[in-house]
Each structure stands twice: as structure tokens, then as C-alpha cells.
Amino acid sequence: MKVWSRWQDWVTLIAGLYAALSPIWVSSASGAAPSLIVLGILIVLTSLASLARPGLVATEWLNTLWGVLLFVAPWVMTYTQERGASWTSWVVGVITVVLSLIAVPASRAAHRRVIPH
């Protein structure tokens, strides 16, 4: 697989960027802004690493973890009453988890081509 070519990683990168920047246009108090910014940045960085090294399977699992954490953040950080922030967390979290899990087989295949067993 060519570097910078997996569409799933591009979509998760854009979703993470959206989450990280969303406190600009979504009203947020309590733990919403830090959660969205930090987890969004982690998704962006992990997606960039995955795009640069498509055989690095761990990045897909890390993005899955970040997506799950972003999905549960409204309950854990108690900002479910803030509709914009919580919906951003839920939607970006689901997108990140689903697309990262879809990309795992492609990462494994790229890993096998790079490092023979």
C-alpha cells in the first residue's frame, strides 16, 4: 500500500481536526473543550502516523481507543447537557472507531509486505 493513500486515515484525520477545532464554534463548558481538543489532536497525530506508515497496525488500534474515549467523554466529563459538544464527541468517536477498525486488515496486509515473516 502506498503512503498517504488510505482513505480511512484521511477521513479520521479530518474528523479529528473537526473535533479539535469544534470548541471554536460549539459552546462548551466543563470538560468538553479540553476533551475535544486533546482527543481530536491525538486522532489527527495518529492518523498522520498511519498515513505515513501504512503498515503500522498499532496506529489503527490507537485511533480506535481515541474514538472510544471521545465517544464516552460526554458522560465521563459530564457535558451531555451541551448538545453541540456531546454530539460532536459521539459522531466523531463513531466515525473514528468504525474507520479505524475497517483499516486494520489493510494495515496488517501492508505490514506483512514490509516485514517478511
C-alpha positions in Angstrom: 0.0 0.0 0.0 1.3 3.4 -0.9 1.9 6.0 1.8 -0.6 8.8 2.2 -3.2 6.9 0.2 -5.6 5.1 2.7 -8.9 7.0 2.6 -10.0 5.8 6.0 -7.0 7.6 7.6 -7.8 10.8 5.7 -11.3 10.7 7.0 -10.3 10.1 10.6 -7.7 12.9 10.3 -10.4 15.3 9.1 -12.8 14.1 11.8 -10.1 14.6 14.5 -9.3 18.1 13.2 -13.0 18.9 13.3 -13.2 17.7 16.9 -10.1 19.6 17.9 -11.4 22.8 16.4 -15.0 22.4 17.4 -14.8 24.4 20.6 -14.4 27.5 18.4 -18.0 27.2 17.1 -19.6 24.9 19.7 -20.4 26.3 23.1 -18.6 24.2 25.7 -18.1 24.4 29.4 -16.8 22.0 32.0 -14.7 19.2 30.4 -16.0 19.5 26.8 -13.4 21.8 25.3 -10.3 20.0 26.7 -11.7 16.6 25.8 -12.5 17.6 22.2 -9.2 19.4 21.7 -6.9 16.7 23.3 -8.6 13.7 21.8 -9.0 15.4 18.4 -5.3 16.2 18.3 -4.5 12.6 19.3 -6.7 11.4 16.4 -5.0 13.8 14.0 -1.5 12.7 15.0 -2.3 9.0 15.0 -3.9 9.4 11.5 -0.9 11.2 10.2 1.4 8.4 11.5 -0.9 5.8 9.9 -0.8 7.7 6.6 2.9 8.0 6.7 3.5 4.3 7.6 0.5 2.3 6.4 2.0 -1.0 7.8 1.9 0.3 11.3 -1.0 -1.6 12.7 -0.8 -0.1 16.2 -1.9 3.3 14.9 -5.3 1.9 13.8 -5.8 0.4 17.3 -4.7 3.7 18.9 -7.3 5.6 16.8 -9.9 3.0 17.9 -9.0 3.8 21.5 -9.2 7.6 21.0 -12.5 7.2 19.2 -13.9 5.1 22.1 -12.6 7.7 24.6 -14.1 10.5 22.6 -17.5 8.7 22.4 -17.7 8.2 26.2 -16.3 11.6 27.1 -19.6 13.4 27.4 -20.7 11.0 30.2 -17.3 10.8 31.9 -16.6 14.5 31.7 -20.2 15.4 32.3 -21.1 17.5 29.3 -24.0 15.6 28.0 -26.2 18.6 28.5 -24.2 20.5 26.0 -25.8 19.2 22.8 -23.2 20.5 20.2 -20.2 19.3 22.1 -21.7 15.9 23.0 -22.9 15.2 19.5 -19.5 16.2 18.1 -17.9 13.7 20.5 -20.4 10.9 19.7 -20.3 11.4 15.9 -16.5 11.8 15.6 -16.0 9.0 18.0 -18.1 6.6 16.0 -16.5 7.6 12.7 -13.0 7.2 14.1 -13.8 3.7 15.6 -15.5 2.3 12.6 -13.0 3.6 10.0 -10.0 2.6 12.1 -11.4 -0.9 12.5 -12.0 -1.1 8.8 -8.4 -0.1 8.1 -6.9 -2.8 10.4 -6.8 -5.5 7.7 -5.2 -3.2 5.2 -2.6 -2.2 7.8 -1.9 -5.9 8.5 -1.5 -6.6 4.8 0.8 -3.7 4.4 2.8 -4.8 7.4 3.2 -8.3 6.0 4.6 -6.9 2.7 7.1 -4.7 4.5 8.3 -7.2 7.1 8.5 -10.8 5.9 7.8 -13.5 8.5 
